[in-house]
């Protein structure tokens, strides 16, 4: 699904294309245009889907309501996450462009046709929760050159490095992070021990039987369950040795299906943190399911191993919101940089909420997770910035978002990233950091790019131009990536003052490890009579010649009070080019 937003007063030319289960009245003051792209889709897939803009899977509806849904009171998933729901830009209008189909994905031809139509429709923002590793949509350049901001999901192939997608420099590429909400569930053992897991189990009726027999067949493969006599019992799936080759994102759905088919009445699944709680919606109506880490699972296993008649009870989950939840954290599945195709462009650009996002699907509200859910948060902020600053270019809006992002959590500690174990997040996890809409409205300084400059980048990717390395380094992005530093390199950036006319900015350098960084000038003064733009030069010098890995840093321009304008840096030292970083 891809969609675009346009305010009513923009004078857009949106078309309401009718079809199956979607007539002319389906468009209104919120959905002001809708199109669908079925050319080239197989007859079988068209039979399995609506031949219209209507959304069958729910993915596009979820994304659309996250961007622009109006306020709805008392929204929850079976009582979990209860509260007021609305999109990030609730007064925005939507143009819907259906390009994704059951069993066919999102064909490039359909995406490009939709982008062309969106340009013709004069939309303001394109939000595209589509893509895959190594896939790029260069056609979005035409949209950006017409003043349309383009926001992409960065992909769900993390935590593997070099998996980030949609990495062309003119778009905003979004990673996913957690929010300050969790759903703990009490797990009671027959020896009166109380443990806590995570669950989306809200159906108290499933727990009316109280304690149930506990079995631990180890793996939840169908053969193990058949041998374990699990019918009518709660199953502990505890196989830590399998986690290295059978990650929980893949193994959990299989475990749920196998335990349901085997007639089990409950599931406790052991895993490392994988931010996949929404997978438990598959348990709804069948049995209570909970996730635990290996430490909790071992305690349950030890009780099962020693008890004569082991029993367990999985209670309904509760909602916990606020300071008790460590957040934000970059999620495990969020695709990581550096970009496979464009290592000289630092990606992703930003991270935003993308885990257990509650939004509309087919007349109800459901939790979904993914960079597809993070993307519309950034699209909504982009729309709001366009409304506040209608004269800003897409590059200025992207810069405001990236340079004002937070690199610390709600407690002032550095943001962490989920891998297999947690680590401190770096720019290849979250770009500039976690989005901060309030600060983005007033960034002080921005890094602007004339959209015609991107033509050089496009021609470089086709091999039509020489000197592309220098061009990549000096493209005026709100980030710096140097993937092949052999000795030293100099590059430039230009800032535009969008804050007070009279202001002075001082530079704070966080140098990447093993790299000397010098910047001239290190103080910039803006006055009423001076130019609104200022250029500075950055020199990176390696302290040792080594075929190394990436190290990270930042440049922050601060006026000492309101504005702190930070760009992330990633530098890799090399002795020679094209040496595989593997062993």
N, C-alpha and C positions, 0 to 999 in steps of 0.2 A: 504494500500500500504506500502510495505517496500522496501527499496533500500539500496544499498551498493556502496561505491566508491572505485575505485582503479586507481592509476596512470598507464599509459601505460607501463612504464618500469618495473612494478612490476612482470610481468610474470604470470599474473593471468590466470585462466582456464575457463573464462566465456563462457557460452553456450547461443546461440541465438535460443531460442525455438519459432518456428513459430506457426501460427494459424490464426484465423479469423481477417482480416484486419491488419495482421502483418506478413510480409514475411522476408526473410533473409536480404533484403536490408534495413529493418527498423533498423537494428543494424549498427553502423558506428563508427567513431573515438570518438564520445561522448558517445553514448550508446553502450558499448562494450559487453554487455551481457543482456539477458532478459529471464525470466522463468515465468510460470504461474502454479497455483496449484488448479486444478478443482476437484480433487478426493474428494468425499464426499459431493460435492455441488449438490443441487437438480437440476433436469432437468429443472424445471421452472426457477430457478435463472440463470442457464447457458444460457437459451434462452434469458433472459433479459439483458445479458451482452456479452461482446466479449469473446469467448473461445480462448483467446490468452493473451499475456502480455499487449495488448492495454488497455488504461484507458478510461472507460466510464464516470465515475463521474467527472473527472477533479482533484480530490483530489491529486492523486499521481503525476500527471503532474505538478501541482502547487508546490508541495513539491520539486520535482526534479529540476525544474527551479530555485527555491530559493537556492538550494545547489550549482548547477554547471552550470546554464545557462550562455551562452556567452553574451557579451555586445550587446545590441540592442538600437539604438537611437530612440528617439521620441515615447517612450512607454507611454500610458495613458489608463484610462478608460473613454472614451468619452471626453477626454481633461482634466480630473481630474488626478492629480498626475503626470503630464507630466514631462518626464525626460529620463535619460539613465538608462536602467535596466540591471543588470547582477547578477549572483549568487554570494554567498559568496566565493566560490572556483571555479571560472570560468574555470580553466584549469583542474579541476578534471574530471575523467571519471566515468560513471555511469553503475552499474549493477542493473537491475530492477527485483524485485521479487514480482509478483502480488499475494497477498494472500487475498484481500478483494473483496467481491462480493455483487452485488445488492441484498438486502433483506436477506443476510446471514451474513453480517459483515465480521469479520476476524477470521475464526476458528483457535483454538489453534494448531491443527494438521498441518494446512497449514503454520502458522508462524514458528513452530518448524522445519518443513521440509525445509523452505526457509533459516532459520538460518544454518542448516546443509549444504545446498548447498553453501551458502555464505562462510562458512569456507573452503569448498573444493575449491571454486573459488579463495581463497586467497585475499579476499577484505581487505581493510584497516580500513574502518569505516562502521558500520551499523547504519542507521538512520531509526527509527521506530516510525511513527506517528500513533500508534495504542494503544488500551488498554481501560480499564474501571475500575471502583472502585473495589478494592479487587483483581484485576487481576495481576498476575505476570508471567514473562516468565523466569523461572530458567534456561532454556536451553541456555540462552545467556551467562551463565558462561563458556561454552565450547569455545565460540568465544573469550571472554576476556582472557582465559588461552592460547589462540593462538596469543595473541598480537593485537586483533581486538578491537578497541574502539566501545562501544555501546551507542547510544544516544536515549532516549525515550521522547516522549511527556508525560507531567505529568497529563493530563486530563482536561476536561472542565466542572467540576462539582462544581466549586467554586461559591460564596465564602464560601461554607459550609466547616467547619473544618473536618479533617480526611478523605478527599476525594482523596488525591493525590495517584496516581497509579504508577506502574513501579518503585517500591521503593527499589529493591534489591541494596546492596551497591556497586556492581561492575559496575553499569551503571550510566550514567549522566542523571538526570531527570530534565526536563525543564518546567518552568513556562512561562507565557506570559505577556508581557508588551507593553505599547504604544510607538509610535515614535513621532517625532516632526513635525507632519503633521495633519491638520484638514481640514474640508470641510464645512465652514460656508455658510449658505444660508439666504438671506434677506426675511423676512416675513413682508409684508406691509399691514396694516389695512386701512379700509375706512376712518378712522379719521386722517390719515396721520402719525400714529404712526409706527415706524420702529423697528422691533424686529429681533433677529438673532437666528436661529436654526442650526441644522446640517443635511446635506443631501448628497446624491450621484446623485441628479437630474442634469443632464447635457443637457437635451434636451430642447433648447429654444423654439422649435416649440410647446411644450406643454403649454407654457406660452403666446403664441401669443394672446390669448383671453383676456389677462390682468386680471382684477379683476374678481373673481367668488363669487357667493353667499356662505356665511359661515353658516354652521349648527353645532350645538353641541348637539348630542344625548346622551352625557355622555359616556357610555360604547360603544364599537364597536362590541358588540355581534350582530348577525344577526337580532334578534328580535328588538333591539333598533334602528338599522339602518332602518329597514322596517317601523317602526313607525315614524322615523324622516324625511322621504321624502328627501333622500340625493341625488337622481339622478341628475347628472350634476352639483353637488356642491362640495365644499371643506369641508371635515369633520374634526372637532376637536375631537379627542378621548381623553377625559379628565376624568379619573375615579381613582383619587389617593387612594380611599378607597380600591380598588381592588388589588393594587400593593402588599400588604402584602401576599396575597394568590395566585396571578396570575402574576408572575414576567414577566418583559418585554421580556426576552429571549423566553418565550413561547407565551405571548399574542400578541406581535407585528406581527409575521407571520399570526396569525389568523385575526388580524385587517386588514392587507393588503388584504388578500383573501376576507374577508367579504365586505370591502368597494368597491373592484373591482366588485364583484358579484352584489352589490347593485346599480352599475352604477355611483358611485361617480367619480369626476374628480380631486380630490386632497385629501391628507391625512396629517394632522398634529397630530402627536402622542406624548402624554405626558408620560414621564417615568423618573425614577431615572437613573443615569448613569449605563449602562449595557454593554457598549462596543460592541454594536450589530448593528453598522451602516451598515455593509455589508448586513444585512437582507433586506435593502431597494433596493437591486438589483432586488427584485421581483416586484418592481413597474415599472421597465423599460418597456417602450412601452405602459403603461396604464395611468399613472398619475404622477404628481410631488408629492413626499412624503418628509416629514421633521420630525425630532425628536426635541422635546423641553423638558426642565425640567418643573416641576410643577409651578414654579414662572412665567415663560413666558406663560405657558398654562393658568394660572389664569388671566393674563392680557388680553389674547385673549378672554377668556370666559366672562370677565367683559364687554369688548367692545360688544361682541355678545349679551349679556343680556340687554344692554342699548340702542343699535342702533335699529332704525326702519328697516333698510335694510342693515344688516351687510355683508360686502364683504371683501375678502382677496386675496392677490397675493403671491404665493411662487415662488421666483426667482431662476434661476439656481445657483447651488453651485459654489464656487470658491475654489482654493487650497491655503492654507496658510502653509508655511514651515518655521521652524526656531524658534527664541527666543520667538515669540509670543505664542507658544504652550507649556504648562506645560507638560514636559515629562522627563524621562519615568515614568509611573505609572503602578503598577501591576494591571492587568485588573480583572474585577468582576468575569468573568467565570473561571478564572484560578484556578485549584484545589489546595486546601490548605493542609498543614500538620497539625498535625503529621501523620505519616503513620499508617494506621489502623492495618496492619499486623506486622510492624517492628518499633514500637515507639522508639527503641533505635538507629535508623538510621535517621539522620536528612534529611528530604526531603521537598520540592524539593531542587535540588542542585544549581540552577542558573535560572535567568529569561532572556528572550531575546525578540526581537520584534515579536509580534503575533497578531497585530490588523491592519486591513485594509492593508494587505500585498498584493502588486500588483505583480502578477506573471502569468506565461503562463497557459492557459486552452484552449484546442481545437482551436488553431490557433489565439487566441486573448489574452488579458491580463485582469484579473479580480481580484477584491478585495476579499480575504478570511481572516477570523479571526479564531484563535484557538491556543491551544498549539501545534497542528499539524503544524502550520505555524512558531511557535517559535523554535520547534525542529530542522528543517533544518538549521536555522541560527547557532545553536551551532554545528551541524554536520559539517557545512562548516568550522567553526573556528577550530574544532578538526582536520579536514583534513589538514588545513594549518599548524597547530602545528606539525602534523606528518611529513609534508614535511620539516619543518625547523629543527625539532628534531627527526629524524627517529629512534633513539635509545631509546627514552622515552617510558615507559610502558603506557598502558591505564590509570593507576592510577595517574601517573605523569602528564599526559595531563589534566585529570579531575581536579587535584589539582591546576594546573596553572590557569585554567579557574575560579575555585571557589574562590581562595585566592586573585585574582587580581580584582575581580568584584567590581563595584561601588555601594555604598549605598547612594549616593547623586545624585540629578538630575543635569541638565546642569547649574543650577544657584547655586549649592553648598548646596541646601536644602535637608533634608532627603527625600528619595523616599517615595511616598505615595502609598497606596493600595486602590483600589476601593472595597468597600463592599456594603452596602446599602448607607452608608455615608463614606466619605474618612477617613482613619486613617494612621498613620505612618506604613510603611511596616516592618514586622519582618521576621525572618528566615523561618517561616512556610508559608509565602507569596512568598519569593524569594530566599531562601537558602543563598548563599554568597552575592547575590546582582545582579545587572544588568551587563551583560557580557561586558568586555572591551578587545577586541582582541589585541590591541596594547600592553597593559600591560601584557597580558597572554603569549606573545612570550618570555618575559624576567621576570619571576616571582621571581628570586633570590633563593627562597627555594621551595621545593615541598615535599608533603607527599606521599611516595611511598608505595605500598602494593605488596608483592609477591602474584601473582594470586592464588597460591596453598592455601593461607590462607583462601580464600573464601570457600574452601571445608568445613571448620569447620562451617562457617555460614550456609551453606546449610544443613549440618548434624544437626545443632541445630534446624533449622526450622522443621526437621522431627522428632525431639525428640530423636535422636540417641546419643547425648552427654550431659554430665553434665557440670556445670561451664560456661554456656553460657552467663550469665549476665556479668561476668568479660570479656569474649571474646568480647562481643558487645562494652563494654566501651573502650577496648584497641585496637580495630581494627583501623589501622592507617589511618583514614579518615580525610579529610580537614574540619571537623566539629565535634561538640560534642553534643550529646543528652543524657540527664540523665532524664528518665521519672519517676523515683521513688526514689527520694532522701529522706531518712528518718532521717539521721543525718549528716554523712559525707561519702565521697567516694574519692578514689584516682585513677587516671588513667594516662596513659602515651601516648605521641606522639613522633614520630621520624621524624626529618626534614633532607632532603638531599640538600646540597648546589649545585645549578646549576648555580650560579652566579660567581662573582670574587672569586678566591681562598683565597685571603686575605680580610676578611670582619668580621665585628662585628655587631651583631643584639641585640637590646634592646627591651624588651617586654613592651607593653601597654595593660593593662587589663581593659576591660569594664565589670564589674561584673553584673550578673543578679540581679534584685532587690530582697532583702532579703537573698542573698547568699554571703558568704565570699569566695573569690577565692585566693588561694596561688599557686605560680608556682616556681619551682626550676629546674634549675637555671633561673634567669630572664635576664641574659646576656649570649650570646653565641658567642665565637670567633672561626672563621675558619682561619687556616693558611695553607701554602703550605705543611707543614709536618704533619698536623693533619688529622683526618678522615673527609671525606666529609659529614658524618652523625652526628647528635647530638640529644640526647633524653632529653626530659624534662618531669617532673611530675606535674600534676595538682591535687589540692585538692579542692573539693567543700564542704562547711559546711553551713548547714542551720541555720539561726538565730532564727527561731521559728518552733515549731512542729505544722504543720497545714496541713489539706487536701486541698492543694492549686491548683492553675493553673500554667501554664508555665510562666516563665520570661526569658528574653533573654539578651545576652551579646556577647562578642567577645574577642579573643586573637589576638593581632597584633604584629608581629615581624618586626621591622624597622631597616634598616641600616643607617637611618638619611639622605639619599639622594635619591637613585633611587628606592629602593625596600621597599614595605610595604606589608607584607604577613598576611592576615587576615582570621581567621576561625570563623564561627558563633557558638554560644552556645545557647542551649535551655535546661532549667532545670525546673522540676516540683517537688515540695515537697509533700510528702504523709505521712500519719500516718499508713495506712495499704494498702495493694495491692487490686486492682480490686474493687475500689469504683467508682461507676458511677459519672462522672463529669457532672451532669445535675440537673435540678430542674423544 
